[in-house]
Amino acid sequence: MSPTLNTLSVPFLDLKTQNQAIKAEWTSAIDAVTSESQFILGPAVARFEAAFAEYVGVKHCIGVNSGTTALQLALHASDVGPGDEVVTTPHTWISTTWAISYVGARPVYVDVDPKTYNLDPQLVAQAITPRTKAILPVHLYGQTCDLKPLQELADRHGLTLIEDAAQAHGARYQGRRAGSIGRMGCFSFYPGKNLGAFGEAGAVVTDDDAAARRMRCLRDHAQDGRHNHVEVGYNARMEGLQGAVLDVKLRHLDAWNAARRRNAARLSELLDGTPGLQLPTAASPDAHAWHLYVVLVEDGVREGLLQRLAERGVAAGVHYPTLVPFQPAYEHLGYRPGQLPVAEDVARRCLSLPMYPELTDMQIEYVAESVKECLKTC
Ligand SMILES: Cc1ncc(COP(=O)(O)O)c(C=O)c1O
C-alpha cells in the first residue's frame, strides 16, 4: 500500500465539503428568509414546493417537517385508519412502519427481492386481504421498486399505492421519477439524504388535487381559513429556512446523483470478483440514486469487517441490522424468525460503504483496497 493511501480517512458522509462548495448560494437564500422573517412556510417554502413538484413531475408538493410526518399525512389523507392493513417491507428505516401505527392501522410484512431488497410484488399479492387499504413500498437504498405490478394490484383491489421515496430523490422507474407513480410519494430531507435540509424536513407529492388540498390543511392545524379547524390536524409545517436551503440544493441534485452513480460504478469495478462479497446491482442506470452502497458479506463476518475498516479510517455502517417486525416495539405482531427469509438474510449480512458525490478517486480506491485487505483476515 502506498504511504499516501495509508494516511487517508474516509468518513461515511461528508456534508461539510458539499455545504462549503455552495456556501454563497445558501447564505444569500438564508439572508432572504431572515430579511422577510417568514420562518414558517412562506415564500421560500412555496418556491421549493413548486420547484420540487416540477422536478418529480407531479402537480403538487406539500412541504412538511419530516419524512415520517409525510408518510403519516399521506396515509391519513388516504383515509387509512383503525382496522385497516397496510402491506409494506420489513427491511427499512422504522419510520415507514411508524406512520402506519400513527394512523391506527396494522402493518403486514412481506419478504423482499433477493437482488434489489425491495418488496416482492408476488408476495404482496398473496398478502392482500379484505382489510388491506394500502401498499407502502420503499425505494430502498435509492433504487426504485418494481412499481408496475404493485400499481396493478392496487387498481385491481381498490387500494392506495404510496411510495416511500425517502431515499430515492431523482431515481427513475420506467422513465418517471420516484414519488410520481403511486397516488402519493413521500420524501425525507433529513440532512444526510441525497437532497438534505439543514435540519428536519419532508414532503408529500401527488397529482391528486383533493388529497393535496387536504394535506395542506392537515399540516397547518387542519385550518381551512384562519381559526377554522376542519378535523384533528397537525403542526407539521416546513420551516422557511429549510425551504430556502432545499430550493438551492435541488438545483444541484442531478449533478450530485450523477457523481454518486460514477462513484458507485467505480467502487463496483474495483470490488468486482472479491471472494465473500455480494455487490449491489441496479435494474437500470437511472433506477438507482445510490443513497447507500450496500454489500452483503458472509455470515459472521460483518462485525469484524466493520472494526477493521474503522481501524483503517474507513467509516462503514449497517442499514438495517434488525427487521422492523423483530423490533421490541412490534413484537406484539407475532412475526417469527424464518417467516421473512430473504429480508432476514439481508439484515444479517448487509454492510454500507461510504457513498456520496464528494468522494475522491483516491478515497474510492482506498475503500476498495481496505475492504479486500480486511476481508482476508475476517
Ligand atoms: C425509508 C425511509 N422512510 C422514512 C424516513 C423518515 O424520514 P425522516 O427522518 O425525515 O422523518 C427515512 C429517513 O430516515 C427513510 O430512510
PDBQT file of the ligand as one rigid body, heavy atoms in Angstrom, charges set to zero:
ROOT
HETATM    1  C1  LIG A 401     -37.051   4.798   4.050  1.00  0.00    +0.000 C 
HETATM    2  C2  LIG A 401     -37.297   5.945   4.976  1.00  0.00    +0.000 A 
HETATM    3  N1  LIG A 401     -38.560   6.270   5.295  1.00  0.00    +0.000 NA
HETATM    4  C3  LIG A 401     -38.832   7.306   6.109  1.00  0.00    +0.000 A 
HETATM    5  C4  LIG A 401     -37.830   8.073   6.645  1.00  0.00    +0.000 A 
HETATM    6  C5  LIG A 401     -38.190   9.141   7.631  1.00  0.00    +0.000 C 
HETATM    7  O1  LIG A 401     -37.717  10.396   7.326  1.00  0.00    +0.000 OA
HETATM    8  P1  LIG A 401     -37.385  11.467   8.480  1.00  0.00    +0.000 P 
HETATM    9  O2  LIG A 401     -36.132  11.022   9.144  1.00  0.00    +0.000 OA
HETATM   10  O3  LIG A 401     -37.226  12.732   7.696  1.00  0.00    +0.000 OA
HETATM   11  O4  LIG A 401     -38.543  11.514   9.391  1.00  0.00    +0.000 OA
HETATM   12  C6  LIG A 401     -36.500   7.802   6.302  1.00  0.00    +0.000 A 
HETATM   13  C7  LIG A 401     -35.388   8.648   6.802  1.00  0.00    +0.000 C 
HETATM   14  O5  LIG A 401     -34.691   8.440   7.675  1.00  0.00    +0.000 OA
HETATM   15  C8  LIG A 401     -36.221   6.694   5.464  1.00  0.00    +0.000 A 
HETATM   16  O6  LIG A 401     -34.964   6.369   5.148  1.00  0.00    +0.000 OA
ENDROOT
TORSDOF 0
